[in-house]
Amino acid sequence: MTEYITLLDYVILPFVLAIVYGIAYKYRNKHYPPNHPWRKYFIPGLTVKVFGAIFITFVYVYYYGGGDTTEYYLQSKIINSAFDESFAKWIKLVFRIPDAIDPEYYAYTSRLVWYGDPGSYAVCSTTAFFSFFLLGTYLPAAVLFAAVSFTGVWALFRTFAALYKSLTGQVAVATLFIPSTFIWGSGVFKDTICLFALGWLTYSVFRILVKYDFRLSNLLLGGISILLVATIKIYILLAFLPAVLLWILFIYTSKIKNRGSRFFLRLTSVIVMAVGAMFIMQSLGEEALGKYSLDNLEATAATTRDWILYSSGDEGSGYSLGEFDNSFTGMLTKFPLAVNVTLFRPYLWESGKVIVLLSALEAFLFLFLTLKVLFAVGLTKVYKIIVTDPTIQFCIIFALIFAFAVGVTSYNFGALSRYKIPCLPFYLLFLILTYYKGVPKGKRLMPKLGL
């Protein structure tokens, strides 16, 4: 046993699993009867998330001997220790209400190293809340992280499965069963919460702006999701917003029959959005966007890159994009290389460790599928499909912007394997949907898989 996982974890874990699966089966049977096309993906989708949480927790505890996920847990124990004084103190620390130098709470806040970092502290407080009801255990809390995150991933699946009813199985593969997403996006991590929020955000935007479903539940889900992503990893939101705005714009303007008017309106809207985005980012500045404001973006990218390269580059997992200045223009010159490293690297010969080899195998599969789609459909037709299908356009725009952002700042394959997971479902959806639209049914290989 370790200081993180004790015998109590293994005692409580079966009960937690029984409760999670009991709720899941009841929900599935109520909403997805035996003849429903989504039914067969619900429990397997949850299962891979639960497996991912347990697997990655074991990796960090028994293989690495600790990491950021275990630190979140240790910090959560400090939060929960406040309950010994009073429930009021505990709940205030969970919601990060006291000032860091408040004498009444200083005994706790002085030991909470992420108290000044809302994003990291959100993971600590969430862990504290879950583990509080689980007698302070770590592994069962990780399973709850996975189960709650699954609701967001399932919402993402529902969004695209509703749009492409004939491709339900293919959409399930892209949204539920990519190994990186259900392993790195299921434990006690920021990424797990972000996947939850990103899935619900996509779903709520689709329901509100495309289906005109203004129910309070959709509005609340959208608002909470934006708040979570903005608090934990605001750069996900910065990549998501332009893609989703163009998605909505192109859906609405596709109803205009006159091609000239449609093109003019789209071009004008894109220019206005681009100028508006720059103005908003400059106006909001450091107070709202912090290290991701335009003034600080270059320094943030350089600091992140240098720290990851320093802290883990000597382990054989570092990569380089070559020399370039840290200006925004300088980073843009590395756009192709940054996107390539996020989606298609590490290459097989760059995998010096087992954990990196698994990432390399997945990256190789993404490269193979990309080349397959490009050759089977053709570059010209791929371009036409992108500009004529707003949903495919949304997927590829978000995937490319996000892939660039993490590729140009990570500089370590281990870190990158986690940071890139929000864009993988969208990129694979782009490939699948493009292939489906571009290749006649009779000419497809492995039609049951949509390939």
C-alpha positions in Angstrom: 0.0 0.0 0.0 1.0 3.7 -0.3 0.1 7.0 1.3 -2.4 7.5 -1.5 -4.2 4.2 -1.8 -4.9 2.1 1.3 -6.9 -1.0 2.1 -9.9 1.2 2.7 -9.8 2.2 -0.9 -10.3 -1.4 -2.0 -13.0 -1.9 0.6 -15.1 1.0 -0.6 -14.4 0.7 -4.3 -16.8 -2.2 -5.0 -19.6 -0.3 -3.3 -18.9 2.8 -5.4 -18.9 0.8 -8.5 -22.2 -0.9 -7.6 -23.8 2.5 -7.0 -22.4 4.0 -10.3 -23.5 1.0 -12.4 -26.8 0.8 -10.6 -27.6 4.4 -11.5 -26.2 3.9 -15.0 -28.3 0.8 -15.8 -31.4 2.4 -14.4 -30.8 5.5 -16.6 -30.1 3.4 -19.7 -33.2 1.3 -19.3 -35.4 4.3 -18.8 -34.1 6.4 -21.7 -32.7 3.9 -24.1 -35.0 0.8 -24.6 -33.7 -2.4 -26.2 -34.4 -1.1 -29.8 -32.7 2.3 -29.3 -29.6 2.7 -31.5 -27.7 4.4 -28.7 -28.3 1.8 -26.0 -25.4 -0.5 -26.7 -22.8 2.2 -26.4 -23.9 3.6 -23.0 -22.5 1.0 -20.5 -19.3 0.3 -22.6 -18.7 4.0 -22.8 -19.0 4.3 -19.0 -16.9 1.2 -18.5 -13.9 2.5 -20.4 -14.0 5.7 -18.4 -14.0 3.8 -15.1 -11.2 1.6 -16.4 -9.3 4.7 -17.4 -9.6 6.2 -14.0 -8.4 3.1 -12.2 -5.7 2.4 -14.7 -4.2 5.9 -14.7 -4.4 6.2 -10.9 -2.5 2.9 -10.6 0.1 4.2 -13.1 0.7 7.4 -11.1 0.7 5.7 -7.7 2.6 2.5 -8.4 4.7 3.4 -11.4 5.5 7.1 -11.1 5.2 7.2 -7.3 3.1 10.4 -7.5 2.3 13.3 -9.7 -0.1 16.2 -10.0 -3.1 13.9 -9.6 -1.8 12.6 -6.2 -1.0 16.2 -5.2 -4.6 17.2 -5.8 -5.6 14.4 -3.5 -3.2 15.4 -0.8 -4.4 19.0 -1.0 -8.0 17.7 -0.8 -7.2 16.1 2.6 -6.1 19.5 3.9 -9.5 20.9 2.9 -11.4 18.0 4.4 -9.4 18.4 7.7 -11.3 21.7 8.2 -14.4 19.7 8.9 -13.0 18.7 12.2 -13.4 22.3 13.3 -16.7 23.0 11.6 -18.9 22.3 8.6 -19.0 26.0 7.8 -15.2 26.2 7.5 -15.1 23.1 5.3 -17.8 24.3 2.9 -16.1 27.7 2.6 -12.8 26.1 1.8 -14.4 23.8 -0.8 -15.9 26.9 -2.5 -12.7 28.9 -2.0 -14.5 31.7 -0.2 -12.0 32.9 2.5 -9.2 35.3 1.7 -5.8 33.5 1.6 -4.5 35.6 4.5 -7.6 35.4 6.6 -6.3 34.6 10.1 -9.2 32.2 10.8 -8.3 30.1 7.8 -4.6 30.7 7.4 -3.8 27.3 9.1 -5.3 25.7 6.0 -4.7 28.2 3.2 -1.0 28.5 4.0 -0.7 24.7 3.2 -2.9 24.8 0.1 -0.3 25.5 -2.5 -2.9 26.0 -5.3 -5.2 28.3 -3.3 -4.2 31.2 -5.5 -4.7 29.2 -8.7 -8.5 28.8 -9.3 -8.0 26.2 -12.0 -5.9 23.8 -9.9 -7.8 24.5 -6.8 -11.1 23.5 -8.5 -9.7 20.0 -8.9 -8.6 19.9 -5.3 -12.0 21.0 -4.0 -13.9 18.7 -6.3 -11.7 15.8 -5.0 -12.3 16.9 -1.4 -16.0 17.0 -2.0 -16.1 13.5 -3.5 -13.6 11.9 -1.0 -15.4 13.5 1.9 -18.4 11.1 1.3 -16.0 8.2 0.7 -14.1 8.3 4.0 -11.2 10.3 2.5 -10.3 7.6 -0.1 -8.6 8.4 -3.3 -9.3 5.5 -5.8 -13.1 5.6 -5.3 -13.0 9.4 -5.8 -11.2 8.9 -9.1 -14.0 6.6 -10.2 -16.5 9.3 -9.4 -14.5 11.8 -11.4 -14.8 9.4 -14.4 -18.5 8.7 -13.9 -19.4 12.4 -13.7 -17.1 13.2 -16.7 -18.9 10.5 -18.7 -22.1 12.5 -18.6 -20.3 15.3 -20.6 -18.7 12.8 -23.0 -22.1 11.2 -23.5 -23.6 14.6 -24.2 -21.0 15.1 -26.9 -21.9 11.7 -28.4 -25.6 12.6 -28.3 -25.0 15.9 -30.2 -23.3 14.3 -33.2 -25.3 11.0 -33.1 -28.4 13.1 -33.5 -26.9 15.0 -36.4 -25.6 11.8 -38.2 -28.1 9.1 -37.4 -26.7 6.6 -39.9 -23.2 6.9 -38.4 -24.0 6.2 -34.7 -21.3 3.6 -34.3 -18.6 5.8 -35.9 -19.6 8.8 -33.8 -19.4 6.5 -30.7 -15.8 5.5 -31.6 -14.8 9.1 -32.0 -16.4 10.5 -28.8 -16.3 7.6 -26.4 -13.6 5.1 -27.3 -10.3 7.0 -28.1 -7.8 5.5 -25.7 -6.1 8.8 -24.8 -9.4 10.5 -23.9 -10.8 7.7 -21.7 -7.4 7.2 -19.9 -6.0 10.7 -19.5 -9.5 12.2 -19.2 -10.9 10.0 -16.4 -8.8 10.4 -13.3 -8.3 13.2 -10.8 -7.1 15.7 -13.4 -8.0 19.1 -14.8 -8.6 17.3 -18.1 -11.3 15.2 -16.7 -13.4 18.2 -15.6 -12.6 20.0 -18.9 -13.9 17.0 -21.0 -17.1 17.0 -18.9 -17.6 20.7 -19.5 -16.6 20.7 -23.2 -19.1 17.9 -23.9 -21.9 19.7 -22.1 -21.0 23.0 -23.7 -21.1 21.6 -27.2 -24.5 19.9 -26.4 -26.0 23.1 -24.9 -24.8 25.3 -27.8 -26.3 22.9 -30.3 -29.6 22.6 -28.4 -30.0 26.4 -27.9 -28.7 27.9 -31.1 -29.4 25.2 -33.6 -32.5 23.5 -32.2 -33.9 26.6 -30.5 -34.4 24.7 -27.3 -34.2 27.4 -24.6 -35.1 25.3 -21.7 -33.6 26.4 -18.4 -31.6 23.2 -18.1 -29.8 23.9 -21.4 -29.0 27.5 -20.4 -27.7 26.4 -17.0 -25.6 23.6 -18.5 -24.1 26.0 -21.0 -23.4 28.7 -18.3 -21.8 26.2 -15.9 -19.7 24.6 -18.6 -18.4 28.0 -19.7 -17.5 28.9 -16.1 -15.7 25.6 -15.6 -13.6 25.8 -18.7 -12.8 29.4 -18.2 -11.7 28.7 -14.6 -9.7 25.6 -15.3 -8.3 26.0 -18.8 -9.5 29.1 -20.5 -7.5 28.4 -23.7 -9.9 25.6 -24.5 -12.7 28.3 -24.5 -10.5 30.6 -26.7 -10.2 27.8 -29.2 -13.8 26.7 -29.0 -15.5 30.1 -29.4 -14.4 31.0 -32.9 -15.1 27.5 -34.1 -18.6 27.4 -32.6 -19.4 30.9 -33.8 -18.5 30.0 -37.4 -20.6 26.8 -37.0 -23.7 28.7 -36.0 -23.0 31.4 -38.7 -22.7 28.9 -41.5 -25.7 26.9 -40.4 -27.9 30.0 -40.4 -26.5 31.4 -43.7 -26.8 28.1 -45.5 -30.5 28.9 -45.7 -29.8 31.9 -48.0 -30.3 30.6 -51.6 -28.4 33.4 -53.4 -24.7 32.3 -53.4 -23.4 35.9 -53.8 -25.4 37.2 -50.8 -24.4 34.1 -48.8 -20.7 34.5 -49.5 -20.8 38.3 -48.7 -22.6 37.8 -45.4 -20.3 35.0 -44.4 -17.1 37.0 -45.3 -18.4 40.1 -43.6 -19.3 38.2 -40.4 -15.9 36.5 -40.3 -14.1 39.8 -40.6 -16.3 41.4 -37.9 -15.8 38.4 -35.6 -12.0 38.4 -36.1 -11.8 42.2 -35.4 -14.2 41.9 -32.5 -12.2 39.0 -31.0 -9.0 41.0 -31.1 -10.7 44.0 -29.6 -12.3 42.0 -26.8 -9.0 40.3 -26.0 -7.2 43.6 -25.9 -10.1 45.2 -23.9 -10.4 42.4 -21.4 -6.6 42.3 -21.0 -4.8 40.8 -18.0 -7.6 41.3 -15.5 -10.0 38.9 -17.3 -7.8 36.6 -19.3 -4.7 36.7 -17.1 -1.7 34.9 -18.6 -3.8 34.3 -21.8 -4.3 37.9 -22.6 -2.6 39.2 -25.8 -0.1 41.1 -23.7 0.9 38.0 -21.8 0.3 35.3 -24.4 3.8 35.2 -25.7 5.4 35.1 -22.3 2.9 32.3 -21.2 3.8 30.2 -24.2 7.5 30.6 -23.6 7.3 30.0 -19.9 5.2 26.8 -20.3 7.4 25.5 -23.0 10.6 26.2 -21.1 9.3 24.7 -17.9 8.1 21.5 -19.4 11.3 21.1 -21.4 13.4 21.7 -18.3 11.4 19.5 -16.0 10.9 16.5 -18.2 12.9 16.9 -21.4 15.7 14.8 -19.9 13.5 11.8 -19.7 13.6 11.2 -23.4 10.1 12.5 -24.1 11.0 16.0 -25.2 10.5 17.4 -28.7 11.5 20.6 -30.5 9.8 22.7 -33.2 13.1 24.4 -34.1 14.1 28.0 -33.3 11.6 30.8 -33.4 11.0 34.1 -31.6 8.3 34.1 -28.9 6.1 36.7 -30.6 2.6 35.7 -31.7 3.7 35.9 -35.3 6.7 33.8 -34.6 4.5 31.1 -33.0 2.2 31.2 -36.1 5.2 30.3 -38.3 5.2 26.9 -36.5 1.5 26.3 -37.1 2.0 23.2 -39.4 4.7 21.7 -37.1 2.7 22.3 -34.0 -0.5 20.7 -35.4 1.6 17.8 -36.7 3.2 17.1 -33.3 -0.2 17.2 -31.6 -2.1 14.9 -34.0 0.6 12.6 -35.4 3.5 12.5 -33.0 5.3 10.9 -31.2 6.4 8.8 -34.2 7.0 5.1 -33.4 10.7 5.6 -33.4 10.4 8.5 -30.9 8.8 6.3 -28.2 11.5 5.6 -25.6 9.1 4.5 -22.9 6.1 2.2 -22.8 3.7 4.9 -22.0 5.0 7.0 -24.9 4.8 3.9 -27.2 1.0 3.7 -26.5 0.7 7.3 -27.5 2.8 6.7 -30.6 0.6 3.9 -31.7 -2.5 6.0 -31.4 -0.8 8.9 -33.2 0.2 6.5 -36.0 -3.4 5.4 -36.4 -4.5 9.1 -36.7 -1.9 9.6 -39.3 -3.0 6.5 -41.2 -6.6 7.6 -41.1 -5.8 11.1 -42.2 -3.8 9.9 -45.3 -6.6 7.4 -46.1 -9.2 10.1 -46.1 -7.1 12.5 -48.2 -6.3 9.8 -50.8 -9.8 8.3 -50.9 -11.7 11.6 -51.0 -9.1 13.8 -52.7 -7.9 17.3 -51.5 -10.3 19.2 -53.7 -13.3 17.3 -52.5 -12.2 17.5 -48.9 -12.1 21.2 -49.2 -15.6 21.4 -50.7 -17.0 19.2 -48.0 -15.4 21.4 -45.3 -16.9 24.6 -46.8 -20.3 23.1 -47.4 -20.9 21.3 -44.1 -20.9 23.6 -41.1 -20.6 20.8 -38.6 -17.5 19.3 -40.2 -16.1 22.8 -40.5 -16.7 23.3 -36.7 -14.9 20.1 -35.9 -11.8 20.8 -38.0 -11.5 24.5 -37.0 -11.6 23.7 -33.3 -9.2 20.7 -33.7 -6.6 22.7 -35.6 -6.7 25.8 -33.3 -6.4 23.6 -30.2 -3.8 21.4 -31.7 -1.6 24.4 -32.6 -2.1 25.9 -29.1 -0.9 22.8 -27.2 1.7 21.7 -29.8 3.5 25.0 -29.7 3.7 25.2 -25.9 4.0 21.6 -24.5 7.4 20.4 -25.8 7.1 17.1 -24.0 5.2 14.0 -25.4 4.1 12.9 -21.9 2.4 16.3 -21.2 1.1 16.6 -24.7 -0.6 13.2 -24.5 -2.9 14.8 -21.8 -3.2 18.3 -23.1 -4.3 17.3 -26.5 -7.3 15.1 -25.6 -10.0 17.8 -26.0 -9.3 18.1 -29.8 -9.0 14.3 -30.6 -12.7 13.5 -30.7 -13.4 16.5 -33.0 -10.5 15.7 -35.3 -11.6 12.0 -35.6 -15.2 13.2 -36.2 -13.9 15.4 -39.0 -12.1 12.4 -40.6 -15.1 10.1 -40.3 -17.7 12.5 -41.5 -15.5 13.7 -44.4 -14.9 10.1 -45.5 -18.6 9.3 -45.3 -19.6 12.3 -47.4 -16.8 12.0 -49.9 -16.7 8.2 -50.7 -19.7 6.5 -52.3 -21.1 3.7 -50.2 -20.1 0.9 -52.6 -16.5 2.0 -52.6 -15.9 2.2 -48.9 -13.6 -0.3 -47.1 -14.9 -1.9 -43.9 -18.3 -0.1 -44.3 -19.5 -1.3 -40.9 -16.8 0.9 -39.4 -17.4 3.7 -41.8 -13.9 3.3 -43.4 
